[in-house]
Amino acid sequence: MTDWKIFTGKDQPHDRLSQLPKSPPWRFSWTPKPLARPEDLDLDKEATRAEPFLPSKEMVIAVNAALYLRRPLLITGKPGTGKSTLIAKVAYELRMGPVIRWPISSRSTVRGGVYEYDAVGRLQAGKNKEPPVESYLKLGPLGTALLAEAWPRPLLIDEIDKSDLDFANDLLNVIEEGEYEIPELHRLGKPKAFVRDFFGKSVSIQQGRIRCGQFPFVVMTSNQEREFPPPFLRRCVRLNIAPPLKSELTDIIRSHLRQHPDVLRMEEIEALINDFDRRRQENQEVATDQLLNAVFLTVAMPDLAERSFSKEELAILRENLFRQLSGPAA
């Protein structure tokens, strides 16, 4: 029996994404286009981030559910647990191309994620003539991901909980329908308009409307700073990433520092892991990447022939790198 998983989290890049079955019949009001990967994608763009990352079984299952259902994956968890790195692993293994990253702030809007229109610039340039609208319109990260014709593009909507209260509801409509109308282009009445996408590439928009040929693989991350409305949550596949267990930290370190196998002194690493875990047990908020920084800088990097630290310097440096992320001691 064939394994149902398209994404495994441990394979080298492969073409099994082309075997993804059709979306559920209730998902879209139109028929998505057949899967076909473009020739101009940079398939190695995410390799550096992806290769050391070790996704858990829960991550792998959640990713595949999102792929099959054409739903966004909403990931919650503490900083440094790999929320934003998982999409790089998926993009690299499934040969989706570079991750389109959209960092969210309190000023972010769904329209700004779809496109930006420089009306002022066009007005200033049009004193003696009327410049074309298309020259002053550029797709944002969401618009670029939605416009993909026949291959799902990876889109990271990072720290969505930093948005304002209306953002999730506005995004809900775009996610549900997989399309968005651009009024400035729709009013032109042209069958086709050419604009620049998020990467500066010229792309065509039909009838002033963006409609996904294949729904993008969307990962939304949240630090759980606020709650989201139930209609939004039920349209997402949800995953909470817990901090790695103490027994998993050694494998994580070895994976990320595989280029330094000869200098990974395990006694020192175990001491750092024990110190890191002690702080977690004392309810200090520390993240896994702090441990990785400490191991790299004070274990993997020193070369006794060229550079070294005194014991006092090591103690000060490690204490600084392990400072908790919140609270009075932060």
N, C-alpha and C positions, 0 to 999 in steps of 0.2 A: 504494500500500500504506500502511495506517495505521501510524503510529509506535506501537510497543508501549509506550512509556514513558507512564505516568500522570503522574509527576512529572518536570518538565523542568529546574527550577532557575532559569528565567529568565522564565517567563510571569507575567502578572498572575493573581490568583485565578480559578479556573475550577471547573467541575463535572465534570471527567473522572473523579474518584474514583468517581462513580456507575456508571462503565463498567467498574470492576474486575471481572474474571471470578471465578467461584467458586473457593474454596480447593481445593488438591489433595485427592482423595478419601480419602487416608490421614491427613489432618491432624487431623480431629475425628471423634468417634463420633456426632455429631448434625449436622443440617443447619443452618448459620448462617441467620439471618434475612435477608430482602432488604434491600439498602442503601436507606436513607432518612434524609436529614439532618434532625435536630431543628430546630425553628424558633427555639429560645431560645439558640443558641450565639452567643457574641461572636466574630464572624469577623474582626474587625480587631485583636484583642487582641495578636497577635504581629507586627503590621505594622512597628513601629519596629525590632525586632531583625531581622526577615526581609529587608526590602527592600534593605539595603546588602550583604547576604551573597552572595558569589559562589561557589557550589559547583562543584567540579571534575567532570569527566566520570566519574571513578571514584565520587564521592559519589552522583551521579545514578543510575548503574547499580545501586549497592548498595541505595539506597533503594527502587528499583522491584522489585528482587529480594525484599526484605523484605516489600513490600506484596503481591506476587503469592503468595508462599509462606506468608504470615501467620506470619513468624518475626521474632524480635527482631533488631535491628541492633546489633552490638557494635562500638563504635568505639574504637580505641586511637590514641594519639598524644601528643605533648608538650603541655603547657599552652599555651593561646592559639592553637591551630590551628583552632578552630571546631567542636570536637566537640559541645558543648552548644548551639551556635547552629544547626546544621543542622536540628534537629527543628523549630525555629521557622519556618524557611523552608518546610519540608514542610507544617506545620500551616496556614500562611497561604495558600500556593498552592492546596492541596487543600481548603481551607475546612473544616478539622477542628475548629476551635474552640481555646480556650486550651490551652497545653501544661500537663499535670499534672506537676509537678516533685517528684521524690523524691530529696533529697540523702542519700547513704549514709554512715554512720559505722560504727565497730566495734561499736556497740550496736544497729544496725538488725537487725530480724528480718522475715521474710516475713509472719508473722502481723500484725506492727505495720503493715506496708505494706497489708495487706488491710483490717484493722479494728482499732479500739481499744475495749475494754470497761472501763468504770469500775465495777468490782465494789465497790470501797470506797465510792464515792459513793452507789451504790444501797443498800448495806447501811446507811449512815448515814441515808439518807432514809427507810428502811423500818422505823422503830421501831414505828410504829402501823399500818402498812399495807405492802403489797408493791408497790413501784413497778414499772411495766412495764419489762422488759429493754430494749426498743427505745429507751427514752428515755436510756439510758446507753451506747449503742453507736453508734459513728461509723465510717464507712468511711474508710480511708486512701487514698493515691494509687493504689496497685495495685488495690484493691477498686473504686474509682470508675471506673478505666479498664476493668476487666473487666465491669462491670455495664452498659456501653453496649449498648443494645438492638439498634440497626440501623445504627450509624455508628461507624467506628473512631475512638477518641479517642487523641490523642498523649500518650504517657507517657515522661518522661525519668527514667531511673534513673541518677543522676549519681555518678561515681567509685565504681563497684561494687567496685573492687579494695580499697577501704577496709573492706569488710565482713569478718566472721570467716570461718573456713574452711567452716562448714556452710551459709552463706548461699546460695552458688551452687547447691548440691544441692537445698536446700529450694525455691528459686525455680524450679529446673528442672521440678519436678512441676506447678507452677501454669502455667508457660509451655506445657508439653506438653499439658495437659488443657484449659486455658482455663477452669477452674472452681475453686471453693474452697467448702468447707462451713464454716459458722459454727456451732459446736456450741451456743452459747448460744441461737441462734434455732431451730436444728433440734430441740432438746429441747422447745420449746414446742408443736410439732405443729401450728402454724398454717399455713394455706395461703399466707398473705401477711403480711409484717411491714413496717412503714415505719420507716426510719432516715434519718439525715442522711449525705450523702456528703461528700467532701473539701471541697466548696465551700459546705457548709451547706444544700444543697437536699434536700428530702424525696424519697426514692426507695423503691421497693418491692422486697423480696427474696422470692422464691418458695421455699417449703419449706425455708427456712434455708440455701439454697445459691445462691452466685453463679455464674452461667454466662454467658459472653460471647455476645451475639447476633452481634457482629462483633468479631474479634480486634483489640485495640488496635495502633496503630503504636508499637512500643516501641523506644526508643534507649537503650542502655546505654553509658556512657562509662568508659574505663579509662586511667589514666596508666601502665599496665604495671608497677605496683609488685609484682605477683605473678601467678602462672599460674593458669589455671582448668582444671578436670578435662575430659578429652576428651568425655564424654557431654554436658556443658554446651555446649562449643564447637561440637559438630556440630549442635546445634539452633539455632544462631545464624547469621545472615549476618554475616561479619566484614569490617571495613574499617579499614585503617590510614591515618591522615591524616598525610602528611609536611608539614613546614614549607614555606611557599610559597617558590618560587624568587625570586631577586632581580628577575628580569624581571616577576614578577607583583605585586610590592609596590606599584608605582605605581597599577595598576588598583584594588587593594584600598583604597588611601588615597583615591582619587578617589570610589569607590563609597560609602565610609563618611562622607566629608566633602563630599558633593554639595551640601549647603546652604551651603557656603562657597566657591563657585567663583571669586569675585573676589579672594580673599586667599590662594589657594594658590600661593605663590611657588615655582615648580618648582626653581629653583636651590637653595633652602634644603632643599626636600624631598629632592632628589637627594643632598645632602650628608648628611642624616639617614639615608637608605637606605644609602649607602655605609658610614657609621659602624656602622649596625646589622648589615650584612652582614659587615663586617670582624670584628666581635665573634663572629658565628656561625662564621666561618672559623677563629677562634682557639679554637673549642670552648667559648666562653662560652655558658651556657644563658640565652637571651633569647627572649621571645615576641613574636608579631606585635602583640598589643595594647599592648605597651610602645612600639613604634614609633608606633602610632596615637595614643597618649597624648602622645608627644613632638611629633608634627606638630600635633595639635589645640591644645596648650597654648602652643607656641612659634612656630607658623607661622599657623595659622588664626585663633586668638583675638586676637592683638595688633592693636590699632588705634592707629596712630601719633598720631591726634588725641586719644585718650582714655587709652590705656595702652600701655606699651612696656617692654622689658627692656633692661638694660645688657648689654654683651658678656659681662661676668663672670657676671651672673645667668644668662644663657642657657647658658653653659658649665657652671655648677654644676647647673642644673636638668636639662639633658639628660643629664649624667653620672649624676645621681640616678635619672632615669627609665629609663636603660639598664643599671642594676645587674643583674648576673646573678642567676638564680633559685636557684642552688645553688652550693656550693663555698665556700671561705674568704672570697671577696669578696662573698658574698650579703648 
